[in-house]
Amino acid sequence: MKHTVLLVIALLFGQASTHADEIKKAVTEQGDVVVLMPDGTWYYQDGSVKQPMTIAVNDAPFSKSKDATFLIKSSINNSAVWINPKQWKFKKNNNGHDVAEFVFKMPGKDLNALLINEGLEIPVETLANVAIQNAQQAASEINVFKKEYRTVNGKQVIYMEMEGKIQGIRFMYLGYYFSNESGATQLIAYSGKNKIDEYRNDISTLLNGLTIQ
């Protein structure tokens, strides 16, 4: 069952371009149901006027840990991730079918991550919205708890925290979303909701290793 759940999670974050033209619904931090449009705008389900999605800005700088000494480079776009090789094991997708270019696992812990890259440039707001849309296709009760701009290693990204339920298990997904002329990147860590607080520092260290070459 565990492997089945992990497969569903991988499919959950499928290529953003696959469903970028679809209209989906999401739940905000305040519990309001909104309809997401492909152009990054939204409106309340009750019919309120469509408007640009406002995303908070976190002015604190984020940078890689001194313990993140091993650089993993994408062959799809110019993104890369610094990891602590003593903490994380990783595997490159070589079969051409899996969603993620790289998958990560922290041995001895229920903590995994995906690096999803594609060569298509997608507006970063749209990339984050489509991640929500794709999540809704694979999991139930998707809620977005946090969404903000951050500057990570000198590049502006969107940080997002989502919760969803798969086969009765509640998962949390914490991730960075970035896009430029070389393509789009999603770096997403996930675990059971009840384990997130325990793993939050490990997740932050991994996410803050994201860099653009």
N, CA and C of each residue as an Amber inpcrd file, in Angstrom:
protein
   639
   0.8280000  -1.2070000   0.0000000   0.0000000   0.0000000   0.0000000
   0.8640000   1.2580000   0.0000000   1.9870000   1.2130000   0.7390000
   2.8440000   2.3830000   0.8250000   3.3470000   2.7920000  -0.5460000
   3.7690000   1.8190000  -1.3710000   4.2820000   2.1460000  -2.6950000
   3.1780000   2.7160000  -3.5780000   1.9590000   2.2170000  -3.4220000
   0.8370000   2.7450000  -4.1980000   0.5790000   4.1960000  -3.8490000
   0.6090000   4.5110000  -2.5530000   0.3900000   5.8880000  -2.1140000
   1.4700000   6.8060000  -2.6640000   2.7270000   6.3690000  -2.6400000
   3.8130000   7.1900000  -3.1540000   3.6670000   7.4200000  -4.6460000
   3.1860000   6.4270000  -5.3870000   2.9580000   6.5910000  -6.8130000
   1.8920000   7.6400000  -7.0570000   0.8250000   7.5920000  -6.2870000
  -0.2450000   8.5790000  -6.4450000   0.2800000   9.9750000  -6.1580000
   1.1300000  10.1100000  -5.1450000   1.7040000  11.4140000  -4.8250000
   2.5460000  11.9220000  -5.9880000   3.3200000  11.0410000  -6.6200000
   4.1160000  11.4530000  -7.7710000   3.2200000  11.9270000  -8.9040000
   2.1440000  11.2000000  -9.1520000   1.2100000  11.6040000 -10.1980000
   0.5090000  12.9020000  -9.8370000   0.3280000  13.1290000  -8.5540000
  -0.3400000  14.3240000  -8.0640000   0.3580000  15.5730000  -8.5850000
   1.6740000  15.5400000  -8.6550000   2.4300000  16.6900000  -9.1170000
   2.9050000  16.4620000 -10.5470000   1.9880000  16.0780000 -11.4250000
   2.3040000  15.8310000 -12.8170000   2.7220000  17.0940000 -13.5270000
   3.2260000  16.9550000 -14.7450000   3.7290000  18.0960000 -15.4860000
   2.6780000  19.1830000 -15.5440000   3.1070000  20.3950000 -15.2200000
   2.1750000  21.5070000 -15.1350000   1.5270000  21.8010000 -16.4770000
   2.2400000  21.5820000 -17.5780000   1.6990000  21.9210000 -18.8830000
   0.5370000  21.0270000 -19.2740000   0.4000000  19.8750000 -18.6330000
  -0.6330000  18.9230000 -19.0180000  -2.0280000  19.4660000 -18.8060000
  -2.2230000  20.2000000 -17.6930000  -3.5610000  20.6650000 -17.3660000
  -3.6200000  22.1810000 -17.2220000  -2.7090000  22.8900000 -17.8630000
  -2.6210000  24.3280000 -17.6510000  -3.8170000  25.0890000 -18.1960000
  -4.6300000  24.4830000 -19.0770000  -5.7520000  25.2000000 -19.6560000
  -7.0640000  24.8750000 -18.9590000  -7.0200000  24.1270000 -17.8510000
  -8.2430000  23.7440000 -17.1690000  -8.5760000  24.7050000 -16.0440000
  -9.8660000  24.7440000 -15.6720000 -10.3430000  25.5730000 -14.5780000
 -10.6540000  24.6660000 -13.4050000 -10.1160000  24.9940000 -12.2260000
 -10.3000000  24.1630000 -11.0480000 -10.6810000  25.0170000  -9.8540000
 -11.0670000  24.3360000  -8.7770000 -11.4160000  25.0130000  -7.5330000
 -10.3610000  24.7090000  -6.4750000 -10.2430000  25.6220000  -5.5120000
  -9.3180000  25.4300000  -4.3980000  -9.9090000  26.0750000  -3.1550000
  -9.3540000  25.7100000  -2.0070000  -9.7870000  26.2750000  -0.7350000
  -8.6700000  27.1560000  -0.2030000  -8.9860000  28.4070000   0.1560000
  -7.9800000  29.3340000   0.6560000  -7.6750000  29.0620000   2.1190000
  -6.6740000  29.7860000   2.6420000  -6.3110000  29.6600000   4.0540000
  -7.4910000  30.0070000   4.9610000  -8.3770000  30.8970000   4.4790000
  -9.5310000  31.3090000   5.2760000 -10.7270000  30.3770000   5.1180000
 -10.5830000  29.3430000   4.2900000 -11.6610000  28.3850000   4.1110000
 -12.6280000  28.7310000   3.0030000 -12.3550000  29.7920000   2.2380000
 -13.2310000  30.1670000   1.1290000 -12.9240000  29.3150000  -0.0970000
 -13.9630000  28.9420000  -0.8370000 -13.7900000  28.1920000  -2.0760000
 -13.6420000  29.1830000  -3.2210000 -12.5440000  29.0700000  -3.9750000
 -12.3080000  29.9560000  -5.1050000 -12.1310000  29.1270000  -6.3680000
 -12.4400000  29.7330000  -7.5070000 -12.2650000  29.1080000  -8.8130000
 -10.9940000  29.6770000  -9.4270000 -10.0450000  28.7940000  -9.7530000
  -8.7620000  29.2060000 -10.3130000  -8.8420000  29.2180000 -11.8330000
  -8.3850000  30.3110000 -12.4290000  -8.3630000  30.4410000 -13.8770000
  -6.9450000  30.1870000 -14.3920000  -6.8110000  29.7030000 -15.6370000
  -5.4820000  29.4140000 -16.1780000  -4.5650000  30.6310000 -16.2350000
  -5.1410000  31.8590000 -16.2760000  -4.3200000  33.0630000 -16.3750000
  -3.8410000  33.5720000 -15.0270000  -4.0890000  32.8030000 -13.9580000
  -3.6270000  33.1940000 -12.6390000  -4.6140000  34.0250000 -11.8540000
  -5.7680000  34.3650000 -12.4480000  -6.8010000  35.0920000 -11.7230000
  -7.7620000  34.1110000 -11.0730000  -8.6630000  34.6510000 -10.2410000
  -9.5920000  33.7870000  -9.5210000 -10.8320000  34.5710000  -9.1500000
 -11.8660000  33.8330000  -8.7740000 -13.0470000  34.4760000  -8.2050000
 -13.6730000  33.5300000  -7.1990000 -14.4100000  34.1100000  -6.2420000
 -15.0590000  33.2910000  -5.2350000 -16.1780000  32.4710000  -5.8610000
 -16.3760000  31.2670000  -5.3560000 -17.4150000  30.3910000  -5.8810000
 -18.7940000  31.0270000  -5.7930000 -18.9800000  31.9480000  -4.8400000
 -20.2880000  32.5880000  -4.6940000 -20.5430000  33.6580000  -5.7430000
 -19.5650000  33.8700000  -6.6570000 -19.7960000  34.7910000  -7.7610000
 -19.1220000  36.1310000  -7.6400000 -18.3160000  36.3560000  -6.6220000
 -17.6180000  37.6270000  -6.4820000 -16.7270000  37.8700000  -7.6970000
 -16.4130000  39.1230000  -7.9510000 -15.7000000  39.4990000  -9.1640000
 -14.3050000  38.8880000  -9.2150000 -13.9410000  38.4300000 -10.4070000
 -12.6120000  37.8770000 -10.6290000 -11.5550000  38.9560000 -10.4100000
 -10.4200000  38.5990000  -9.8170000  -9.3740000  39.5660000  -9.5220000
  -8.0310000  38.8540000  -9.4910000  -6.9230000  39.6040000  -9.6000000
  -5.6170000  38.9570000  -9.5270000  -5.4080000  38.3100000  -8.1650000
  -4.7830000  37.1520000  -8.1650000  -4.4740000  36.4700000  -6.9150000
  -3.3590000  37.2190000  -6.1950000  -3.6120000  37.6190000  -4.9570000
  -2.6140000  38.3180000  -4.1630000  -1.7900000  37.3040000  -3.3840000
  -0.4810000  37.3660000  -3.5480000   0.4170000  36.4490000  -2.8540000
   1.3160000  37.2670000  -1.9410000   1.3850000  36.8810000  -0.6800000
   2.2180000  37.5970000   0.2850000   3.6920000  37.4790000  -0.0870000
   4.4820000  38.4370000   0.3860000   5.9230000  38.4370000   0.1350000
   6.6560000  38.2890000   1.4610000   7.4950000  37.2830000   1.5500000
   8.3570000  37.0870000   2.7100000   9.7090000  37.7230000   2.3890000
  10.0510000  38.7900000   3.0930000  11.2720000  39.5410000   2.7810000
  12.5450000  38.9040000   3.3310000  12.4100000  37.8900000   4.1600000
  13.6010000  37.2490000   4.7240000  14.3630000  36.5020000   3.6260000
  15.6880000  36.5930000   3.6070000  16.4630000  35.8400000   2.6100000
  16.5850000  34.3720000   3.0170000  16.5640000  33.5020000   2.0310000
  16.7280000  32.0680000   2.2720000  17.9280000  31.5940000   1.4550000
  18.7860000  30.7910000   2.0640000  19.9840000  30.3280000   1.3630000
  20.3260000  28.9040000   1.7840000  21.1670000  28.2760000   1.0100000
  21.5060000  26.8740000   1.2460000  22.2910000  26.7110000   2.5410000
  22.1580000  25.5400000   3.1290000  22.8810000  25.2050000   4.3480000
  24.3470000  24.9120000   4.0290000  25.2400000  25.2100000   4.9670000
  26.6600000  24.8900000   4.7800000  26.8910000  23.3850000   4.7160000
  25.9180000  22.6140000   5.2340000  26.0360000  21.1550000   5.1930000
  25.5560000  20.5690000   3.8680000  24.9370000  21.3960000   3.0300000
  24.4850000  20.9410000   1.7080000  25.6580000  21.0770000   0.7450000
  26.4030000  20.0140000   0.5720000  27.6760000  20.0650000  -0.1570000
  27.6630000  19.3330000  -1.4930000  26.5620000  18.6670000  -1.7970000
  26.4910000  17.8760000  -3.0360000  25.4530000  18.5000000  -3.9580000
  25.8650000  18.8380000  -5.1860000  24.9880000  19.5260000  -6.1300000
  24.4200000  18.5520000  -7.1480000  23.0980000  18.5310000  -7.2560000
  22.3950000  17.7080000  -8.2370000  21.8530000  18.6310000  -9.3160000
  22.3000000  18.4300000 -10.5570000  21.9270000  19.3120000 -11.6570000
  20.8860000  18.6600000 -12.5560000  19.9300000  19.4580000 -12.9820000
  18.9330000  18.9840000 -13.9370000  19.5250000  18.9370000 -15.3360000
  19.0950000  17.9680000 -16.1210000  19.4700000  17.9160000 -17.5350000
  18.3380000  18.4290000 -18.4160000  17.2590000  18.9150000 -17.7860000
  16.0840000  19.4040000 -18.5130000  16.0740000  20.9220000 -18.5860000
  16.4000000  21.5770000 -17.4810000  16.5180000  23.0320000 -17.4540000
  17.7300000  23.3920000 -16.5920000  17.8720000  24.6630000 -16.2270000
  19.0940000  25.0480000 -15.5130000  18.9330000  25.0950000 -13.9970000
  17.9880000  24.3460000 -13.4650000  17.8340000  24.2600000 -12.0160000
  18.7780000  23.2060000 -11.4410000  19.0440000  23.3350000 -10.1500000
  19.8930000  22.3820000  -9.4390000  19.5350000  22.4430000  -7.9560000
  19.9280000  21.4250000  -7.2230000  19.6370000  21.3640000  -5.7890000
  20.8880000  20.9310000  -5.0330000  21.2460000  21.7140000  -4.0250000
  22.2940000  21.3180000  -3.0980000  21.6710000  20.4710000  -1.9950000
  22.2390000  19.2950000  -1.7370000  21.7210000  18.4410000  -0.6730000
  22.8470000  18.0540000   0.2840000  22.4430000  17.6310000   1.4640000
  23.3790000  17.0360000   2.4200000  23.4210000  15.5380000   2.1210000
  24.5060000  15.0360000   1.5370000  24.5520000  13.6220000   1.1360000
  24.5520000  12.6540000   2.3120000  24.8010000  13.1790000   3.5160000
  24.7470000  12.3240000   4.7000000  23.3140000  12.1230000   5.1790000
  22.4050000  12.9820000   4.7210000  21.0080000  12.8990000   5.1410000
  20.0950000  12.3170000   4.0770000  20.3660000  12.6680000   2.8150000
  19.4330000  12.3300000   1.7470000  20.0210000  11.3190000   0.7730000
  19.1990000  10.3770000   0.3550000  19.5000000   9.5000000  -0.7630000
  18.6570000   9.9740000  -1.9440000  19.1860000   9.8320000  -3.1490000
  18.4190000  10.2800000  -4.3080000  18.5830000   9.3080000  -5.4630000
  17.6400000   9.4020000  -6.3850000  17.6510000   8.5380000  -7.5600000
  17.1720000   9.3390000  -8.7540000  17.8610000   9.2010000  -9.8620000
  17.4670000   9.8770000 -11.0930000  16.5210000   8.9970000 -11.8800000
  15.4900000   9.6010000 -12.4290000  14.5510000   8.8760000 -13.2710000
  15.1860000   8.6440000 -14.6330000  15.3110000   7.3860000 -15.0190000
  15.9160000   7.0570000 -16.3060000  14.9550000   6.3860000 -17.2760000
  13.6930000   6.2020000 -16.8570000  12.7910000   5.4550000 -17.7360000
  11.9190000   6.3490000 -18.6080000  11.9720000   7.6770000 -18.3760000
  11.2180000   8.5780000 -19.2270000   9.7430000   8.6310000 -18.9470000
   9.2600000   7.8910000 -17.9640000   7.8240000   7.8540000 -17.6850000
   7.4600000   8.5050000 -16.3510000   8.3390000   8.3990000 -15.3620000
   8.0370000   8.9930000 -14.0680000   7.9640000  10.5080000 -14.1840000
   7.1530000  11.1010000 -13.3310000   6.9490000  12.5430000 -13.3620000
   8.2100000  13.2890000 -12.9530000   8.8510000  12.8580000 -11.8740000
   9.9900000  13.5820000 -11.3210000  11.2890000  13.2440000 -12.0450000
  12.1440000  14.2430000 -12.2090000  13.4770000  13.9740000 -12.7420000
  14.3480000  13.2990000 -11.6810000  14.1700000  13.7270000 -10.4220000
  14.8690000  13.1080000  -9.3010000  13.8880000  12.8640000  -8.1630000
  14.1020000  11.7730000  -7.4390000  13.3270000  11.5060000  -6.2240000
  14.3070000  11.4120000  -5.0600000  13.8670000  11.8760000  -3.8970000
  14.7140000  11.9230000  -2.7130000  14.0450000  11.1800000  -1.5690000
  14.8680000  10.5700000  -0.7320000  14.3740000   9.8480000   0.4400000
  15.3420000  10.0690000   1.5920000  14.7990000  10.3790000   2.7770000
  15.6260000  10.4640000   3.9740000  15.5580000   9.1210000   4.6880000
  16.6260000   8.3430000   4.6790000  16.6010000   7.0050000   5.2810000
  16.1930000   7.0500000   6.7530000  15.3620000   6.0970000   7.1280000
  14.9260000   5.9930000   8.5050000  13.7970000   6.9200000   8.8820000
  13.3430000   7.7320000   7.9190000  12.2480000   8.6590000   8.1910000
  11.2020000   8.5710000   7.0810000   9.9730000   8.9240000   7.4140000
   8.8960000   8.9390000   6.4200000   8.8710000  10.2910000   5.7220000
   9.9760000  10.6190000   5.0830000  10.1240000  11.9130000   4.4250000
  10.6960000  11.7060000   3.0320000   9.9850000  12.2100000   2.0350000
  10.3700000  12.0610000   0.6360000  10.2680000  13.4080000  -0.0640000
  10.8760000  13.4930000  -1.2320000  10.8010000  14.7280000  -2.0100000
  10.9080000  14.4060000  -3.4900000  10.4230000  15.3380000  -4.3020000
  10.4540000  15.2130000  -5.7550000  11.0440000  16.4850000  -6.3510000
  11.8700000  16.3340000  -7.3700000  12.3110000  17.4610000  -8.1810000
  11.7150000  17.2560000  -9.5640000  10.7320000  18.0750000  -9.8910000
   9.9990000  17.9510000 -11.1500000  10.4250000  19.0950000 -12.0610000
  11.0160000  18.7640000 -13.1890000  11.5020000  19.7760000 -14.1220000
  10.9010000  19.5620000 -15.5010000  10.6590000  20.6540000 -16.1820000
  10.2780000  20.5800000 -17.5910000  10.8490000  21.7760000 -18.3260000
  10.9780000  21.6460000 -19.6320000  11.6220000  22.6760000 -20.4240000
  10.7240000  23.8230000 -20.8280000   9.4430000  23.7250000 -20.5270000
   8.4960000  24.7690000 -20.9020000   8.4830000  25.8740000 -19.8580000
   8.6560000  27.1250000 -20.2870000   8.5490000  28.2520000 -19.3580000
   7.0780000  28.5240000 -19.0660000   6.7250000  28.5780000 -17.7970000
   5.3510000  28.7940000 -17.3490000   5.3760000  29.9150000 -16.3220000
   4.4910000  30.9120000 -16.4160000   4.4490000  31.9300000 -15.3620000
   4.3630000  31.2610000 -13.9980000   5.1870000  31.7180000 -13.0590000
   5.3050000  30.9960000 -11.7950000   3.9880000  30.9600000 -11.0270000
   3.1680000  32.0220000 -11.1540000   1.8630000  31.9950000 -10.4910000
   0.9820000  30.9080000 -11.0830000   1.0400000  30.7590000 -12.3950000
   0.2810000  29.7010000 -13.0560000   0.8070000  28.3300000 -12.6510000
   2.1210000  28.2030000 -12.5500000   2.7280000  26.9340000 -12.1410000
   2.2080000  26.5010000 -10.7760000   2.1630000  27.4270000  -9.8250000
   1.6700000  27.0990000  -8.4860000   0.1900000  26.7510000  -8.5160000
  -0.5920000  27.5100000  -9.2980000  -2.0250000  27.2240000  -9.3850000
  -2.2910000  25.8630000 -10.0130000  -1.5200000  25.5230000 -11.0360000
  -1.7110000  24.2310000 -11.6930000  -1.2990000  23.0940000 -10.7690000
  -0.3130000  23.3280000  -9.9090000   0.0470000  22.3120000  -8.9150000
  -1.1410000  22.0130000  -8.0100000  -1.8910000  23.0500000  -7.6540000
  -3.1020000  22.8500000  -6.8530000  -4.1330000  22.0630000  -7.6560000
  -4.3030000  22.4380000  -8.9130000  -5.2790000  21.7620000  -9.7660000
  -4.9410000  20.2800000  -9.9170000  -3.6690000  19.9840000 -10.1710000
  -3.2570000  18.5910000 -10.3220000  -3.4350000  17.8150000  -9.0280000
  -3.1800000  18.4790000  -7.9040000  -3.3670000  17.8280000  -6.6080000
  -4.8160000  17.4190000  -6.4120000  -5.7330000  18.2650000  -6.8520000
  -7.1520000  17.9680000  -6.6870000  -7.5960000  16.7690000  -7.5100000
  -6.8470000  16.4510000  -8.5630000  -7.2040000  15.3120000  -9.3940000
  -6.7690000  13.9850000  -8.7720000  -5.8000000  14.0420000  -7.8580000
  -5.2530000  12.8100000  -7.2890000  -5.5720000  12.6280000  -5.8180000
  -5.9460000  13.7040000  -5.1310000  -6.1960000  13.6250000  -3.6920000
  -7.4730000  14.3790000  -3.3580000  -8.0540000  14.0400000  -2.2300000
  -9.2700000  14.7190000  -1.7800000  -8.9360000  15.7400000  -0.6990000
  -9.8590000  16.6510000  -0.4810000  -9.7560000  17.6390000   0.5980000
  -8.4550000  18.4350000   0.5320000  -8.1070000  18.9120000  -0.6650000
  -6.9070000  19.7220000  -0.8220000  -7.1300000  21.1050000  -0.2120000
  -6.2360000  21.4990000   0.6750000  -6.2750000  22.8280000   1.2840000
  -4.9000000  23.4740000   1.1710000  -4.8790000  24.7510000   0.8330000
  -3.6390000  25.5140000   0.7670000  -3.5070000  26.3080000   2.0610000
  -2.4930000  25.9800000   2.8580000  -2.3200000  26.6280000   4.1540000
  -1.4310000  27.8570000   4.0800000  -0.5170000  27.8680000   3.1150000
   0.4170000  28.9940000   3.0250000   0.8800000  29.1400000   1.5900000
   0.9880000  30.3940000   1.1460000   1.4600000  30.6680000  -0.2070000
   2.1190000  32.0370000  -0.1840000   3.4010000  32.0900000  -0.5210000
   4.1130000  33.3590000  -0.4460000   5.3050000  33.3610000  -1.3960000
   5.7240000  34.5740000  -1.7640000   6.9680000  34.7270000  -2.5040000
   8.1340000  34.7050000  -1.5280000   9.2170000  34.0510000  -1.9460000
  10.4580000  34.0550000  -1.1890000  11.6250000  34.2900000  -2.1420000
  12.7060000  34.8010000  -1.6050000  13.9470000  34.9020000  -2.3650000
  14.8950000  33.8320000  -1.8420000  15.1820000  32.8630000  -2.6910000
  15.9920000  31.7040000  -2.3110000  17.2620000  31.6920000  -3.1530000
  18.3850000  31.8220000  -2.4950000  19.6740000  31.8710000  -3.2000000
  19.6440000  32.8830000  -4.3410000  19.0130000  34.0210000  -4.0570000
  18.9820000  35.1300000  -5.0000000  17.8920000  35.0710000  -6.0520000
  17.0510000  34.0450000  -6.0590000  15.9890000  33.9040000  -7.0500000
  14.6190000  33.9190000  -6.3710000  13.6690000  34.5910000  -7.0060000
  12.3210000  34.6460000  -6.4390000  11.5400000  33.3890000  -6.8100000
  10.9710000  32.7580000  -5.8060000  10.1600000  31.5540000  -5.9950000
   8.8390000  31.7450000  -5.2640000   7.9090000  30.8500000  -5.5170000
   6.7010000  30.7650000  -4.6990000   6.8530000  29.5720000  -3.7660000
   6.5880000  29.8070000  -2.4910000   6.5670000  28.7340000  -1.4980000
   5.1150000  28.4250000  -1.1800000   4.7820000  27.1350000  -1.1050000
   3.3980000  26.7570000  -0.8490000   3.3400000  25.5230000   0.0350000
   2.3940000  25.5330000   0.9690000   2.0960000  24.3780000   1.8090000
   0.6770000  23.9270000   1.5100000   0.5210000  22.6380000   1.2040000
  -0.7910000  22.0640000   0.9180000  -1.0100000  20.8180000   1.7540000
  -2.2700000  20.5520000   2.0350000  -2.6600000  19.3030000   2.6910000
  -3.6530000  18.5800000   1.8000000  -3.5720000  17.2620000   1.7540000
  -4.5190000  16.4580000   1.0060000  -4.6510000  15.0850000   1.6310000
  -5.6690000  14.3610000   1.2070000  -5.9020000  13.0210000   1.7450000
  -5.8970000  12.0140000   0.6110000  -5.0740000  10.9700000   0.7610000
  -4.9650000   9.8940000  -0.2210000  -5.1690000   8.5720000   0.4940000
  -6.1670000   7.8090000   0.0560000  -6.4820000   6.5130000   0.6650000
  -6.6320000   6.6510000   2.1810000  -7.2540000   7.7430000   2.6060000
  -7.5250000   7.9650000   4.0150000  -6.3600000   8.5110000   4.8160000
  -5.1980000   8.6800000   4.1850000  -4.0100000   9.1850000   4.8720000
  -3.8370000  10.6640000   4.5490000  -3.6540000  11.4790000   5.5790000
  -3.4560000  12.9100000   5.3760000  -1.9660000  13.2060000   5.1820000
  -1.6590000  13.8470000   4.0530000  -0.2960000  14.2250000   3.7190000
  -0.1710000  15.7410000   3.6830000   1.0520000  16.2200000   3.9300000
   1.3850000  17.6300000   3.7460000   2.4550000  17.7270000   2.6670000
   2.3290000  18.7530000   1.8220000   3.2640000  18.9810000   0.7290000
   3.8210000  20.3910000   0.8790000   5.1220000  20.5130000   1.0100000
   5.7850000  21.8000000   1.1370000   6.7230000  21.9440000  -0.0440000
   6.5920000  23.0320000  -0.8070000   7.3830000  23.1000000  -2.0140000
   7.7060000  24.4910000  -2.5050000   8.7390000  24.5460000  -3.3590000
   9.1340000  25.7530000  -4.0700000   8.7730000  25.5880000  -5.5420000
   8.3440000  26.7060000  -6.1480000   7.9500000  26.7280000  -7.5550000
   8.6980000  27.8700000  -8.2320000   9.3540000  27.5400000  -9.3550000
  10.1870000  28.5300000 -10.0460000  10.0850000  28.3000000 -11.5450000
  10.2070000  29.3960000 -12.3050000  10.2020000  29.2640000 -13.7600000
  11.0000000  30.4090000 -14.3760000  11.7390000  30.0850000 -15.4340000
  12.4050000  31.1140000 -16.2340000  12.4840000  30.6090000 -17.6700000
  13.3150000  31.2610000 -18.4890000  13.3560000  30.9040000 -19.9030000
  13.8630000  29.4880000 -20.1510000  14.5280000  28.8790000 -19.1850000
  15.0290000  27.5110000 -19.3760000  13.9910000  26.4530000 -19.0220000
  12.9020000  26.8580000 -18.3450000  11.8610000  25.9000000 -17.9950000
  11.3130000  26.1160000 -16.6000000  10.4830000  25.1810000 -16.1670000
   9.7790000  25.2770000 -14.8840000  10.2650000  24.1940000 -13.9260000
  10.2760000  24.5310000 -12.6410000  10.7750000  23.6200000 -11.6100000
   9.8330000  23.5910000 -10.4190000   9.5690000  22.3780000  -9.9240000
   8.8710000  22.1850000  -8.6600000   9.7590000  21.3080000  -7.7740000
  10.1080000  21.8010000  -6.6020000  10.8370000  21.0140000  -5.6070000
   9.9010000  20.8460000  -4.4190000   9.4230000  19.6190000  -4.2090000
   8.3440000  19.3770000  -3.2540000   8.7360000  18.2690000  -2.2910000
   8.6350000  18.5490000  -1.0070000   8.8410000  17.5410000   0.0360000
   7.4870000  17.1760000   0.6220000   7.3400000  15.9260000   1.0440000
   6.0410000  15.5060000   1.5700000   6.2000000  14.4170000   2.6160000
   5.2200000  14.3870000   3.5260000   5.1680000  13.3640000   4.5600000
   3.7640000  13.3660000   5.1380000   3.5050000  12.4590000   6.0670000
   2.2290000  12.4590000   6.7520000   2.0480000  13.7400000   7.5420000
   0.8210000  14.2160000   7.6180000   0.5620000  15.4750000   8.3110000
   1.0650000  15.4350000   9.7470000   0.9490000  14.2820000  10.3840000
   1.3530000  14.1740000  11.7880000   2.8710000  14.1940000  11.9790000
   3.6400000  14.1370000  10.8740000   5.1010000  14.1080000  10.9750000
   5.7520000  15.4160000  10.5190000   4.9700000  16.3180000   9.9420000
   5.5490000  17.5080000   9.3290000   6.3160000  18.3670000  10.3300000
   5.7480000  18.6180000  11.4870000   6.4480000  19.4560000  12.4650000
   7.7890000  18.8450000  12.8610000   7.8310000  17.5260000  12.9590000
   9.0780000  16.8360000  13.2980000  10.1280000  17.0050000  12.2040000
   9.6780000  17.0400000  10.9450000  10.6010000  17.0780000   9.8140000
  10.7910000  18.4760000   9.2260000  10.1610000  19.4820000   9.7840000
  10.1340000  20.7950000   9.1370000  11.5460000  21.3520000   8.8910000
  12.4400000  21.2120000   9.8400000  13.8050000  21.7190000   9.6420000
  14.5170000  20.9810000   8.5110000  14.3300000  19.6660000   8.4410000
  14.9350000  18.8850000   7.3590000  14.3740000  19.3140000   6.0090000
  13.0800000  19.5770000   5.9760000  12.4450000  20.0080000   4.7280000
  12.9780000  21.3670000   4.2980000  13.0640000  22.2970000   5.2400000
  13.5600000  23.6360000   4.9150000  14.9820000  23.5780000   4.3680000
  15.8120000  22.7380000   4.9670000  17.1910000  22.6120000   4.5040000
  17.2450000  22.1010000   3.0740000  16.4050000  21.1310000   2.7520000
  16.3750000  20.6170000   1.3800000  15.8620000  21.6740000   0.4090000
  14.7310000  22.2750000   0.7130000  14.1390000  23.2530000  -0.2000000
  15.0820000  24.4260000  -0.4510000  15.7590000  24.8720000   0.5870000
  16.6420000  26.0280000   0.4410000  17.9290000  25.7000000  -0.3120000
  18.0780000  24.4490000  -0.7100000  19.1870000  24.0810000  -1.5800000
  18.9040000  24.3440000  -3.0490000  17.6670000  24.7430000  -3.3680000
  17.3190000  25.0090000  -4.7680000  18.1210000  26.1990000  -5.2930000
  18.7430000  26.0170000  -6.4350000  19.5260000  27.0830000  -7.0430000
  19.3590000  27.0310000  -8.5550000  19.6550000  28.1390000  -9.1930000
  19.5440000  28.2240000 -10.6510000  20.9300000  28.4910000 -11.2140000
  21.3600000  27.6290000 -12.1240000  22.7210000  27.7100000 -12.6780000
  22.8320000  28.7800000 -13.7680000
